[in-house]
Amino acid sequence: MSTRDTTATREHTERSGESPPMLPGVASFSFEVLPLEPTLMIARELGFERVDIAGFSDRGRCSFEPAAVARDPEGQARVLLPLLERYRLAVSDYFVQFGAAPSLEALNSPDEAVLKRNLEMLKGAARFAALIGSPGITVLPGVDHGGRRDTAELDRAGEALRRAMEITSAEGIQLRFEPHMGSVADTPELALAIIGMVPELTVTLDVAHFTLQYIPLDRVLPLIAHTGHVHVRQAKAGTLQVAWEEGTIDFPRILRELSHRGYAGTLTVEYVCADWYGVNRNDTLHESMRAGEALREMLHALS
C-alpha cells in the first residue's frame, strides 16, 4: 500500500461522517526506553489498536522530534507509516512538546522569536499528523514565567494557542492542549478560561493532574464538553501516577460522562516513566496492560 493510500484509509477511519467507537489506545512513549518499532509491537501485543505518537525534543528513541519533523514531514511519515501497517495500528494523537526547557521554549513564551520558531515547527507537525492519519495534535499550554501567576501569562497562552489552531486547522487537524501540573492551566477553571478566549479549542484531558492537587472530579467534569482526547492512568491525592489498583479516579463515571457528551475518540493509556512527580515508580508495561483490560471492561458495561 502506498503512503497516499495508507493515509487516505486512516483519514477515512478517523474522520468519516460515521463516528468511530470510543476505544482504548496506548502511548508509544510509555515504552520510550525502546526504539520506535518495539514500542509499536508492544502496543499491538497488548491488544491496542490505536497509539499516540511522541513528539518530544529531549528524550525517547521512539520520538518524532518536532524540529526533525518540521524539516521533512513527508520523510518522517515514510518512516512511521509502514510500521503502522505492519502492526495494524491507527494513530490517535501526535503529542508535540517544544524544547527541553519548558520555561524557555514554552508556547506562551514572552519572546516572540521563540513563539515564531514553535509555530514554524507546528506547521511541519500538522503536515506530519495529516500524513500519518492522526486526527489531532496535543500541545502544552505554557507556563507561568517566574511564577507570577498574572493574567498576562494566561492571555499569551490563549493567543499562542489561537495562532497554533490556525495552523493545524489548515491541515484539517484538531488542536488539543493538555492542562497539567506546572502549566499556566493547572486547574480546570484556568483551562476553561483559555477555552473562553478560543472557543474552538479542545483539551487533552488527563484527570491525574487534577487528582494530584486534591481537586475533586466534580470540578473537572465541565472540561468533558471540550475534550478532544483523553489520557488514562490512575492517580491519588498527592501522587500523579499510581498502580491501577491503588488509584482513586472514578473512571466509570468519567466514561459515562464522555459517552453522554458523544465523545467517540481514543482513551489513551499513558503510564510513563520519568523523573517528574514520581512517575518512575511503576512498571509501565504491566500497568498499561491492566489499564487496557479495565477500560475494555468499562466500555463493555456501557454498551
N, C-alpha and C positions, 0 to 999 in steps of 0.2 A: 504493500500500500504506500502511495506517495505521501509526502509531507502534507500536501494540499488536501488529499483525500482524508488523511487522518484527522487533520484539523477540522474539516467540514463535518466529519462524523461526530467528533466530540462537541463541536458547537451545537449541532442539532440535538444531541443528547441533553446538554446542559441548558440550552436556551430556546428550545422549541416552544410552541404555544402550549404544549402539554406539560404540566408541572411534573418534574421528577419527584420521586418519593423522598421523604426525609430518611437519610441513610447515614450510618456511621462511616467515618473516614479516619485516617491517621496521618500524623505529621511525619514527613520524611526526616525532619530534624529531631525526632525522638530517638533516632539511632545515628546521630551525626558523627560519632567516632568512626563510622564506616564510610567508604566511598559511596557514590551515588547508587550504583546498581544493587549492591546488597541491601540498601535501605528500602528500595522498591520491592525487592524479592521478599524481604521480611514482611512488608506491608501486605503483600498478596498472601503469603503463607499464614498470616494471622487472620485471613478471611475478609480483609477490607477490599473494597472496590474503588475507593476514592482516596486521594492523597493530596496533602498540602505540600507545596514545594518551597524550600527555604531560599530566601534572597538576602542572606546576611553577608556583611563585609568582613567580619572579624573572626569567624570560626566555622568549622564544619566542612568536611571534604565533600559532602553531598550538596553543598550550597551553590546556587547560580548567583554569583555576586553582581549587584546592580551595575557596577562600573563595566564589568565584562559584558553583561547583557546589553548595556547601552551602546557599546562599541559594535556589537554584532548580534542583534536579537535573532536573526534568521539562523546563524550558525549555532548559537546556543540551543535553539529549538531543535535543530537537527541532531543534537546530542541526546536530548531527552525523549523525543517522540518515539524512536524505535524501542526504547526501554519501556515506555508506557504500553506500547503494543505487545511487547514480549510478556509483560506481567499483567496485562489486561486491566489497566488502571486508568481512571479518569482523574484529571486534576480538578480539585475543588477550590484552590486558592494559591496565589503566589504571594508570599509574605516578605515584603521588602523592608529592610532596615538600612539606613544610611550611615556609614562610617562606624568606627569602633568606639567613638567617644560621643555618646548621646548629647551631652551638654554643648558640644562644639558643632556637631553635624545635624542637630535636630531639625525637623521640618519647620518649626516655628523660630528658627534662629533669627536674631535681630540683624544678622549680617546678610544683606541682600545677595551677596555673591554666593554664600552657602545655599540659600534658597534656590537661586537660579541653577546652581550645579545639581541640586537634588531634583529639581523639576526636569532638568535635561535628562538625568538618569531615568526618571519616571517615564519619559517618552519611550525609551527603549524597553522598559519593563512592561508598559502597556502593550507594545507590539508583540513582545515575547509571550505575554499572557494570552493574547488573541491567537497566536500561532499554536500554542500548546492546548488550547481549548479551555483555559481557566475562565470561569465566569466572573472572577473578581481578583482584586489586589488588596491586600491588607497593608496599611502603614501605621506607624505610631504617630500620635498627635503632636508630640513635642514635650518639652519640659519647662519647668519654672527656672529660668536662668538666675542663679544666685539666690533661689528660694524666696523671692519677693512676694509671690502669690498675688500679684496685682492683675487687674483686668487686661492690661496690655499684652500679657503673655497669652491669655485665652483668645484675645482678639487676633493676635498674629497667627495662632493655630488655626482659627476659623478661616482667615484669609488665605493661608497657605493651602489648607485643605480644599478651599473653593477653587484655587488655581490648579491644584492637583486633579480635582474631579473633571475639570475641563479637558485635561489631557487624556485621562482614562476613558471618558465618555466618547471621545473622538474615535476610539478603537472598539467601542461597544462593551467596555469593561466596567463593572461596578467597582466603585471605590469604597473601601471599608477602613475605618480606623478603630484601633483597639484601645479602649480606656484601660489603663493599667497603673499599678502602684509605681510611684515615682514620676508619673507623667503630669502634664497640665490638666488632664482629665482623669483624676484618680478616684472620683466619686461618680455615682450615676447622675447626680444633678449637674455636675460640670460637663459631663458628656452630653447631656440634654441641652445645655447652654450652647455648645458648639453646633449641635443639630439645629438649634434655633437660628443660628447665623447662616447655615447652609442646609436647608430642609431636605434636600435630595440625598444627603449623606446617609450611609448606613454604618453600623458598628459591627465589629467582630467581638462577640460577647464571650468573655471568659469570667464567669462568676467568681472564680477563685480569687481574683484580685480584690474583690469587694469583701468576700468572706474573710480573707486575711485581716482586713481592717475592722472586723466586727460589724460590718454593715449588713443589716437583715435583708432577706430576699425580697420583702415587700417593697423596699426602696429600689431594688434592681429591676423588678418586673416591668416598669414603664419603658425600659430600653428595648424590650422584645418587639414592640411595634416598629422599631427602627433597625432591627437586626438583619444583617445580610449574611452573616456567617457565625458559626459557633465553635468555640474551643471547649473541650471537655476534659476535666481532671478533677479529682476530689481534693478538698481543702478543709481546713477548720479554722476557727478564730485564732489569729496569731500565726498561722502557718499556711504558706501559699500552696504547697503541694504535699499531699499525704497519700499513703496506700489507699486503694479504693475502699477497702472495708473500714478504714479509720475516718473517713470523711463525713462531713455533716451537710453537704449541699443536697438539697431536695431535688434531684434531677427528674423524678417522675412528675413533680409539679411544673418544673421548667418545660419539660416536653409537652405537657398538656397545654400550657400557655402558648408555646410555639405552634402547636397544631391548631389551636383556636385562632391564632393570628394568620394561619395559612402558610407558615414557613415550610418550604419544601426543599431546603438546601441540605448541606452536609453538617454532621455533628462530628467535628474532628477531634479525636483523642489526642491530647497534647501533653503527654508526660515527657518532661525534658530533664537533662542533667547539666547543671551549670552552677557556678559559684555565685549564686544570686538568690537571696532569701531562702537559702537552704534547700534548693530544689535538686541537690546532688545526693539525696538520701534514699532514692527509690530505684528499684530495678525497672527501667523503662520498658523493657521487653515484657516482663510479667504483667506490669500494671496496664500496659496498652492492650494486651490480650484480655485481661479481666474487665477493663472498661468497655471494650468492644462487646464482650459477652453480655454485660449488664445492659448496655444500650439496646442490643437486639431484643433482649427480654422485655425491656420497657416499651419498645416500639411495637412488639407483638401484642402487648397488653393494650396498646392504644388502638390497634386495628380492629 
